[in-house]
Amino acid sequence: MGLDKAEALRRIDPERHVVIAGPTASGKSALALAIAEAQGGTVVNADAMQIWSCWRVLTARPDPEEEAAAPHALYGHVDPGAAYSVGDWLREVETLEGRRIIVGGTGLYLSALTEGLAHIPPVPPEIRAQGDEWLAAGGLAEMVAALDAATRDKIDTNNPARVQRAWEVLEATGRGIVDWQRDTPPPILPADRAQCLVLSSDRDWLAGRIERRFWQMWERGAVEEVEAMLPQWDERAQWTRAIGAPEIAAYLRGDLDADTARKRAVIASRQYAKSQRIWFRSRMKGWERMRVGPAG
């Protein structure tokens, strides 16, 4: 995993909860399992794509042997087609007992866990459908323009999912999402009550791991996972946004050859890792850094 397990475990306080953030393919799941095996605790998923029951290989979910080696929670427990939000995830984390080793790369989940999440009323399905159609028609710029000024200045306006969420909240409640966030209640696991780690590495080392891992996924069942889901494919659905899923689906439909699909999926994975690093740098400045891979 690019990390000396014995050295890492010496830095982990066995009496505290642990929260591990890291970019895709950085080895964070292996570290979480090593902690659980050596010190006890439940490994808790904080990856928004690993919740879906249809994706194990494609999202690098722990395999059955790993899940049997230590308690795991919130992996593959949501069926495609169901609605699932960061608020749903927080409520499930809060019900877990004992020591939690929370691991994942979804920055929004981890920030909400340690900083709190505003209680925003649910968005009606018809508004969400309207937002889906607007974005699908290429309306990102118009959707950004429709936001209130405070929200537009605060969120990443290049991220369609963030923009759509902000627009939906404004449309449904008449109140900007930033305004709602000002009323955020206390977090369920403040950063000072857990040992919070961010894995960091050399970008070239990580890029190589990303490429090798995706090729392994392709050979070990990711294509078959996507093929099984094609009859109910909906590119607007949450579960179809797993990294690599759209490219594999395009290959299976005959729109891309295998080599092009793999290369595009690797590029998408590297771009996602870059966005993760940006989130971690901006939102997790006080978290402990743990180096993985070679120095550089």
Summary of the structure (lengths in Angstrom):
residues: 296
radius of gyration: 19.2
end to end distance: 16.5
largest distance: 52.9
contacts: 903
relative contact order: 0.17
helix: 53%
strand: 10%
